[in-house]
Amino acid sequence: MGAQCSRSHSTTGKTFPCPSASREFAGCESNEKITDCTAAAPTTPAPYTSTSLGSRDTVPNSVYFLTVDRFARSNGNDTECDNDNTWCGGDLRGLINHLDYIQEMGFEAVWITPVLKQFDGETPSGTGCMGYWAYDLYEIDEHFGTKQDMKELVQDLHKRDMVIIYDFVANHMGPIHNKEMVAQMRPFNETKYFNQLFIGNMTFDEYTNKSSNWPPPAQAMWSQSGAQCTQGRDCSCYKCVQNDDLGTVGGSNPWGACDGEMVFNDESPCPKGAYSKYCMPGDYDCEGYNVTITQRGWFYDLGDLNQTDPFVRKAQLDWIKWFVTEYDIDYLRLDTAAFMTFDFLSELQESANVSIMGEVTTTNLTYHANFQSNPPGPDGREVLDGVLNFPLYYSAIAGFCGEWWPFSQWNLTFLGERMEAQLEAPYRSVERLGNFIDNHDVTRLAKVCNKDSNRITNALTWVMMAKGTPIIYYGTESNFSEVRTSLWQTGYDTKSEGFLFFKTMNAIRAQIPATAD
């Protein structure tokens, strides 16, 4: 059974086309052909459970996701810290000391943010406190602890029959503004290891000099460099029509509040009836969508690795194999997976030899499913074992809490339709999809729901019981509103309503065996 390429929405009556089966996209260095909406029915693997740690059969029953810098300090200081951009002092030893808290809530897996050696300094964007600005792939950052701390964390989890999910980045390294900064990186210490689209006659230092107002370097998102829509165009698909006597049309900023009605913008680069607020990865029908720029552009000033370079490709494959073995990792979460090629991701998954769950921010179900099944790749080989379930997240947060998203605001019927459509899409296994309602990059559930306890409870029940693997962001049990507030000031309360809710839900889930169908 393949993905439906058009379906009528029962409320609006509109038909939403899938992208065409095969299309050529103009690249800046080459033309690339991407196949979409054509996939053979996936083969259903044998049922699996989470009892097999450290293998690709591992499927955690539930996941507690935490940022290491904000979860627990080891120095006894419980002063709250909620600054997004600076180090707060959470570390691996503090996490080890509070594993009882997570285990008592009933979570089987702990997903931690990266702890590799980070960029040592501060840019206008902040610091490496979240762990995604790596400078040395073979060292643990001293802010987080030591190699021995990392090993002890994994050992302690395994003694508890729990699973470690380690977050890593293959798309990019830390901030780069000149070749001297590149020389400090390990192992990618030469400028040739980084993508340099549109560098022209610029030197590398000129190309990377900016700390804001990019490009250059060429950017992987939106239209600054022409990634998801034509360069210079507004990639927003919808605009706000304000409810006043003049019928004033507001701006099309998809992140701004609208005091009227959000309607499709006929002047946008988007196809009519788009599921996305704005052109996103996989929205191939957006005018000017360019695969090459999406995959080889940078995120701001973060050095984008060039996996077409033989050394880069081999070094990354060797590193992930080493890291998984060295630290006895059970499962991996891959940052920015949508910005790398299917072929490289397939090799990365094979080299890791434990399951990888990729971050793919899209609403296109077929494109999303391709990150498991890879129909565009040679021989249709598999890509990643799992994918974070962004397509349902966008509709769920809108349906339960009223955040605007196309067709989704206060519309749980539409969420149900999207869930049904996902069952028809060419995934290898929807049980391998990671369901969530918030994370470290988006607004907290409690804030979007305006602290409405009924809506929050319903949304979390959906996460815990929907088909797939539930992922709960730390602090949700304490009803946090701010995205990256520290947890230690709560005292790790095991009697709170939220803690007891997850303890109950996890006990229920433990009675339901995971299956692959």
C-alpha positions in Angstrom: 0.0 0.0 0.0 1.5 3.4 -1.0 0.8 6.9 0.0 -2.3 8.6 -1.2 -1.4 11.4 -3.6 -4.5 13.3 -3.0 -7.2 13.2 -0.4 -10.2 15.3 0.4 -10.4 17.0 3.8 -13.9 16.3 5.2 -14.2 19.7 6.8 -12.9 22.0 4.1 -13.7 19.8 1.1 -10.4 20.7 -0.4 -8.1 18.2 -2.1 -4.5 18.2 -1.2 -2.1 16.9 -3.9 1.0 15.0 -3.2 4.1 16.2 -5.0 4.6 14.8 -8.5 6.1 11.3 -8.6 9.4 12.5 -10.1 10.8 16.0 -10.6 14.0 17.6 -11.6 15.2 20.5 -9.4 17.7 23.1 -10.4 20.8 22.8 -8.2 23.5 25.4 -7.9 26.2 23.0 -8.7 24.3 20.1 -10.1 20.8 18.9 -10.9 19.4 16.4 -8.5 16.4 14.1 -9.1 14.1 13.3 -6.2 11.4 10.7 -6.4 8.3 11.3 -4.2 5.0 9.6 -3.7 6.1 6.4 -5.4 7.0 3.6 -3.0 6.3 -0.1 -2.8 4.4 -1.4 0.1 6.8 -1.7 3.0 7.6 -5.2 4.3 6.4 -5.6 7.8 9.2 -6.8 10.0 8.7 -9.3 12.8 7.3 -7.9 16.1 9.9 -6.5 18.4 10.0 -5.3 22.0 12.4 -3.2 24.0 14.0 -6.1 25.8 17.0 -6.3 23.5 19.3 -3.5 24.5 22.0 -2.3 22.2 20.6 -3.8 19.0 18.5 -2.5 16.1 15.6 -4.4 17.7 15.6 -1.9 20.6 12.3 0.1 20.7 11.9 2.0 24.0 8.5 1.8 25.6 8.7 5.5 26.6 11.4 8.2 26.5 12.3 11.0 28.9 14.2 13.7 27.0 16.5 16.1 28.9 19.0 18.7 28.1 22.1 17.8 30.2 22.9 21.5 31.0 19.5 22.0 32.6 18.5 18.7 34.3 20.8 18.3 37.3 23.9 19.9 38.8 26.4 17.9 40.8 27.6 20.8 43.0 24.4 21.1 45.1 23.5 24.5 43.9 19.7 24.6 43.3 19.4 28.2 42.1 17.1 28.4 39.1 18.7 29.0 35.7 16.6 29.8 32.6 18.9 31.7 30.2 18.7 30.0 26.8 22.2 31.1 25.7 24.5 30.6 28.6 25.8 27.6 30.6 23.7 26.7 33.6 25.9 24.0 35.2 24.0 20.8 34.7 26.3 17.8 34.1 26.4 14.0 33.7 27.3 13.4 37.3 24.2 15.3 38.4 22.1 13.2 36.0 23.6 10.0 37.4 22.6 11.2 40.9 19.0 11.6 39.9 18.3 8.6 37.7 16.0 7.3 40.5 13.6 10.2 39.7 13.3 9.2 36.0 13.0 5.5 36.7 10.3 6.0 39.4 8.3 7.9 36.8 8.4 4.7 34.7 10.4 5.8 31.7 12.4 3.1 30.1 14.8 5.3 28.0 16.7 8.5 28.7 17.5 10.7 25.7 20.3 13.2 26.4 21.6 16.1 24.4 25.1 15.9 23.0 28.0 16.2 25.4 31.0 16.3 23.0 33.6 19.1 23.3 31.9 22.3 22.3 32.9 25.7 20.8 34.7 27.4 23.6 33.3 30.9 23.6 30.3 32.9 22.9 28.7 34.3 19.7 25.7 36.6 19.2 23.7 33.3 19.1 25.0 32.2 22.6 27.2 29.3 23.7 27.4 25.6 23.1 25.4 24.8 26.3 22.8 22.7 24.4 25.6 20.5 23.0 25.0 21.0 19.2 28.2 23.1 18.5 30.8 20.3 18.4 34.5 21.1 18.0 36.1 17.8 18.9 34.2 14.5 18.3 36.5 12.5 20.5 36.4 14.5 23.7 33.6 15.1 26.3 33.1 18.8 27.2 34.4 19.6 30.6 31.1 21.5 31.3 29.3 18.2 31.1 31.9 16.0 32.8 34.4 13.4 31.8 34.5 10.3 29.6 34.2 8.2 32.8 31.1 10.1 33.7 29.5 9.2 30.4 30.4 5.6 30.8 29.1 5.4 34.3 25.8 7.0 33.2 25.3 4.3 30.6 26.4 1.5 33.0 23.9 2.8 35.6 21.1 2.9 33.1 21.8 -0.6 32.0 21.9 -1.9 35.6 18.3 -0.5 35.8 17.3 -2.2 32.6 17.0 1.2 31.0 18.1 2.5 27.6 20.4 5.4 26.7 19.5 7.5 23.7 22.3 9.7 22.6 21.7 12.8 20.5 24.3 13.6 17.8 24.9 15.9 14.9 26.3 14.8 11.5 25.1 17.7 9.4 27.4 20.4 10.9 30.0 21.3 13.5 30.1 24.4 15.7 30.4 28.1 14.6 33.0 29.1 12.1 34.1 32.6 11.2 37.6 32.0 9.7 40.0 29.2 8.8 41.8 29.6 12.2 38.6 28.3 13.9 38.5 25.4 11.5 42.0 24.4 12.5 40.8 23.9 16.1 38.3 21.3 15.0 38.8 17.5 15.3 38.9 15.7 12.9 37.6 18.2 10.4 40.4 20.8 10.6 40.6 21.9 6.9 38.3 24.3 5.1 37.7 21.8 2.3 35.7 19.7 4.6 32.9 22.2 4.7 30.3 23.1 2.0 31.0 26.5 0.3 28.1 27.0 -2.1 28.2 30.4 -3.9 31.7 31.3 -2.5 32.7 32.7 -5.9 35.8 34.9 -5.5 35.5 35.3 -1.8 38.2 33.9 0.5 37.0 31.4 3.1 37.4 34.0 5.8 35.2 36.5 3.8 32.6 33.7 3.2 32.4 32.9 6.9 32.9 36.3 8.5 29.3 37.2 9.3 27.8 36.6 12.8 24.3 37.6 11.7 22.4 38.7 8.6 23.5 35.6 6.5 24.2 34.7 3.7 27.0 34.1 3.2 27.5 31.3 4.0 24.7 29.9 1.8 21.7 29.1 4.1 19.8 25.8 4.2 16.5 27.2 5.4 13.8 29.3 3.7 14.7 31.7 0.9 17.9 33.6 2.0 19.8 31.4 -0.5 16.9 29.8 -2.3 16.6 26.6 -0.3 12.9 25.8 0.2 11.6 28.6 -2.1 12.9 31.1 -4.7 15.7 33.3 -3.3 14.4 36.5 -1.8 10.7 35.5 -1.7 8.6 35.2 1.4 8.3 31.4 1.9 5.1 31.8 4.1 2.1 30.0 2.6 -0.6 31.9 4.6 -1.4 35.4 5.6 -3.5 37.1 8.3 -6.7 38.9 7.2 -7.7 41.1 10.1 -11.3 41.4 11.2 -11.9 45.1 11.0 -14.2 47.3 9.1 -11.6 47.9 6.4 -10.7 44.3 5.9 -7.1 45.1 6.3 -4.7 42.4 5.2 -1.9 41.9 7.7 1.6 40.5 7.2 2.3 36.9 6.3 4.8 36.2 9.1 3.8 32.6 10.1 5.2 33.2 13.6 3.3 36.3 14.4 0.0 36.5 16.2 -3.1 37.0 14.0 -6.1 38.9 15.4 -8.1 38.0 12.4 -8.2 34.9 10.1 -5.3 33.0 8.5 -6.0 32.4 4.9 -4.0 31.0 2.0 -1.8 33.6 0.3 -2.3 33.4 -3.4 0.9 35.3 -4.0 3.0 32.8 -2.0 5.3 30.2 -3.6 3.2 27.4 -2.0 0.7 25.0 -3.6 -3.0 25.7 -2.8 -4.1 23.8 0.3 -0.6 23.4 1.7 -0.3 21.5 5.0 2.7 23.7 5.9 2.6 27.2 7.3 5.7 28.0 5.2 7.9 26.0 2.7 9.6 23.3 4.6 11.9 20.4 3.8 10.0 18.0 1.5 7.6 20.7 0.2 8.8 20.1 -3.3 5.8 21.9 -4.8 7.0 25.2 -3.4 8.2 27.4 -6.3 12.0 27.4 -6.4 12.6 24.5 -4.0 16.2 23.5 -4.3 17.5 20.1 -3.0 21.2 21.0 -3.3 20.9 24.2 -1.3 18.8 22.5 1.3 21.4 19.8 1.8 24.5 21.9 1.4 23.6 25.2 2.9 24.5 26.1 6.5 22.5 26.7 9.6 23.5 30.3 10.4 27.3 30.1 11.1 27.5 26.4 11.9 30.0 24.8 9.6 28.1 22.5 7.3 30.0 19.3 6.6 30.6 18.2 3.0 29.8 14.5 2.9 30.8 14.3 -0.7 34.4 14.6 0.5 35.7 11.1 1.0 37.6 12.0 4.2 34.5 13.6 5.8 32.3 10.7 4.9 34.6 8.0 6.1 35.5 9.9 9.3 31.9 10.3 10.2 31.1 6.6 9.6 34.2 5.6 11.6 33.4 8.0 14.4 29.8 6.8 14.9 30.9 3.2 15.0 33.6 4.1 17.5 31.3 6.2 19.7 28.6 3.6 20.0 31.1 0.9 20.9 33.2 3.1 23.3 30.2 4.2 25.3 27.9 1.2 24.8 25.1 3.3 23.3 21.7 1.6 22.8 19.9 4.1 20.5 20.7 7.4 18.7 18.8 10.5 17.8 20.1 12.4 14.8 19.8 16.1 14.6 18.8 17.9 11.3 18.5 14.6 9.4 16.5 16.3 6.6 19.5 18.2 5.5 21.6 15.3 4.4 21.3 12.8 1.6 19.4 9.6 1.9 22.5 7.6 0.8 24.7 9.1 3.5 22.1 8.5 6.1 21.7 4.9 5.0 25.5 4.4 5.4 25.4 6.1 8.8 22.6 3.9 10.0 24.5 0.8 8.9 27.8 1.9 10.5 26.1 2.8 13.8 24.6 -0.7 14.1 22.0 0.6 16.6 18.8 2.3 15.7 18.8 6.0 14.7 15.8 8.2 15.1 16.1 11.2 12.8 14.8 14.8 13.1 12.9 15.5 9.9 10.8 18.8 10.2 8.2 18.3 7.5 4.5 17.8 6.9 4.9 15.7 3.8 4.2 12.1 5.0 5.7 10.4 2.0 8.9 12.4 2.2 8.9 11.7 6.0 8.4 8.0 5.4 11.3 8.0 2.9 13.7 8.5 5.8 12.9 4.9 6.7 12.4 3.3 3.4 14.4 5.4 0.9 12.6 4.7 -2.4 14.7 7.3 -4.2 18.0 5.6 -3.2 19.9 2.9 -5.0 18.2 -0.5 -4.6 15.6 1.0 -2.4 17.7 0.4 0.7 16.6 1.4 4.2 17.7 4.7 5.6 17.1 5.3 9.3 15.2 2.9 11.6 13.1 5.7 13.1 11.9 9.3 12.6 10.6 12.0 15.0 6.9 12.5 14.3 6.9 16.1 13.2 3.9 15.7 10.8 1.6 14.8 13.7 3.2 17.2 16.1 2.2 20.2 14.1 -1.5 19.1 14.0 -1.6 17.9 17.6 -0.3 21.0 19.3 -2.8 23.0 17.1 -5.7 20.6 17.8 -5.3 20.4 21.5 -4.1 23.9 22.3 -5.3 26.1 19.5 -1.9 27.2 18.1 -2.6 28.0 14.4 -1.5 25.5 11.8 -3.2 24.9 8.5 -6.5 22.9 8.9 -5.5 21.9 12.4 -6.5 24.7 14.9 -8.9 23.2 17.5 -9.5 20.4 14.9 -8.9 16.9 16.5 -10.8 15.3 13.6 -8.1 16.5 11.3 -5.4 15.1 13.6 -7.2 11.8 13.4 -7.3 11.9 9.6 -3.5 12.6 9.6 -3.0 9.6 11.9 -4.9 7.4 9.5 -3.0 8.8 6.5 0.2 8.0 8.3 -0.8 4.4 8.5 -1.2 4.4 4.7 2.1 6.1 4.0 5.2 4.0 3.1 6.8 3.7 6.5 8.5 0.5 7.4 7.1 0.8 10.9 5.0 3.5 12.5 6.1 2.1 15.9 9.5 3.5 15.1 8.1 7.1 15.0 8.8 9.2 18.0 5.7 11.1 19.2 6.0 14.3 21.1 4.1 17.5 21.9 7.0 19.8 22.7 10.8 19.8 22.9 13.8 22.1 23.4 13.3 24.0 20.1 9.6 24.9 20.3 7.2 26.5 22.8 6.3 24.4 25.8 2.9 22.6 25.9 1.8 24.4 29.1 2.5 27.8 27.5 0.7 27.0 24.2 -2.3 25.6 26.2 -2.3 28.7 28.5 -1.9 26.4 31.5 -5.3 24.7 30.8 -4.9 21.5 32.7 -7.6 19.6 30.8 -6.1 20.4 27.4 -2.6 19.6 28.7 -3.7 16.3 30.1 -5.5 15.3 26.9 -2.5 16.2 24.8 -0.1 14.2 27.0 -2.5 11.2 27.0 -2.4 11.3 23.2 1.4 11.3 23.2 1.6 8.4 25.6 -1.0 6.3 23.9 -0.7 7.0 20.1 0.9 4.4 17.9 4.7 5.0 18.1 7.2 5.8 20.9 6.2 8.5 23.3 8.8 11.2 24.1 8.3 13.5 27.1 10.4 16.6 27.5 11.9 17.1 31.0 10.0 19.6 33.2 6.6 18.7 31.6 5.9 16.8 34.8 6.4 20.2 36.6 4.2 22.1 34.2 7.1 24.2 32.9 6.2 27.1 30.6 9.7 28.2 29.6 11.5 26.1 27.1 14.9 25.6 28.8 14.4 26.3 32.5 16.5 24.2 34.8 14.8 21.4 36.8 16.8 21.3 40.0 14.9 24.1 41.7 11.8 21.8 41.8 13.6 19.4 44.2 12.7 16.5 41.9 9.2 16.2 43.4 7.9 12.7 43.2 4.5 13.6 44.6 3.5 16.2 42.1 0.4 15.6 39.9 2.5 15.5 36.8 5.0 13.0 38.1 2.1 10.7 39.3 0.4 11.1 35.9 3.4 9.8 34.0 4.0 7.1 36.5 0.5 5.8 35.9 0.6 6.2 32.1 4.0 4.4 31.9 2.6 1.5 34.0 -0.3 1.2 31.6 2.0 1.3 28.5 4.2 -1.4 30.1 1.2 -3.8 29.8 1.0 -3.1 26.0 3.6 -4.9 24.0 5.2 -3.0 21.1 4.6 -4.4 17.6 5.8 -3.5 14.2 2.4 -3.2 12.5 
